[in-house]
Amino acid sequence: MKDHEIINIGKGLFGFCFLLGNICLFGYLLTRDESFAIGGYLLLIFGSLFNLVVILGLIMYGFIYHERSKVCFKAIGTLLLNIPIAIVYALIGINLN
């Protein structure tokens, strides 16, 4: 895999989870439809698990191909940006109910 492909994995998954989180949060804020809140909590659970699997895969790839480890850790850093955002969104969702 090339460096830009590894970075794109991190950016793409970050963007996808961020977009889904925004849809769930703002969908609930605008409509008060409980299905958005349920979807948000399911996203927290399954999105966290999926991100963890991707992070572990990038770590293993970085250990196998040492010349790509720096790029893998940059992609992992991008994915880890979702954690504080998810915490803030979860706190907003909890305080609204």
N, C-alpha and C positions, 0 to 999 in steps of 0.2 A: 504494500500500500504506500502511496505517496504521502508526503507531509500534508499537503492541502486536503487530501481525502480524510485524514485522521482529524484534522481541525474541523472539517465540515461535519463529521460525525458528532463532535461535541456541540458545535453551534446549532446543528439541525435539531438534535434532541432537546437542547436547551430551549430553542425557539418553539418547538412543538409543545413541550410541557408548559412553557410560559403562556402560550396562546390558549391552551386548554384551561389553564388556571384562570386567566382573565375572562374567558367565556363563562366559566362557572361562577366566578365572583360577581361580575357585572350583570350576568343574566339573573342571578338571584337578587341583586340590589335593585334592578329595574323592574322585575316581574314578581318578586316574592314567591316564585314557583319553587316548591321544595325539591323538585327533581334536579335543579341546578345545585342545590346544597348537597344533596346525596351524591351527585356526580363529582362535586369538588372533593368530598371526603374519600370517595373511591379513587379519584385521581391521586390524592395524597398517598394512599396505600399502594396501589399498583404502579403509579409513576415512580415512587421511591424504590420499589423493588426492581423495576425495569432499569432505572438509572444506576442502581447498585450493580446489576449484572453487567451493564455496559462499562462501568468504571472498573470492575474486576477484570473484564476482558481487555480493556486498555492497559491496565497494569501488567497483566500477563504478556500482552503483546510487547510492551516496553521492556520487560525483562528478557524476552526471547530475542528481540532485535534491539540491542543496546543503542544503536545509532538513532533510533526513533523514540527513545524514552523521553527526551525533552519535549517533543511534540505531543506525545501521549499525555504527559503531565499537564501541558497547556490545555488540551482538550478536557481533561479531568477537572481542571480549575474552572473552565467554562461551565461544565455540568454542575459543579458545586455551588455556583451562583444561585441555583434554584432553591437551595436550602433556606437562606434567610427570607427569600421572597415567599416561599411556601409557608413559613412560620408566620409571617405578617398576615398573609391571606387567611390562614387558619384562625388566627386571633380575631381578625375582622369578622369572619363567619361565625365564630363562637359568640362574640359579643352582640351580634345582630339577633340571635335567637333568644 
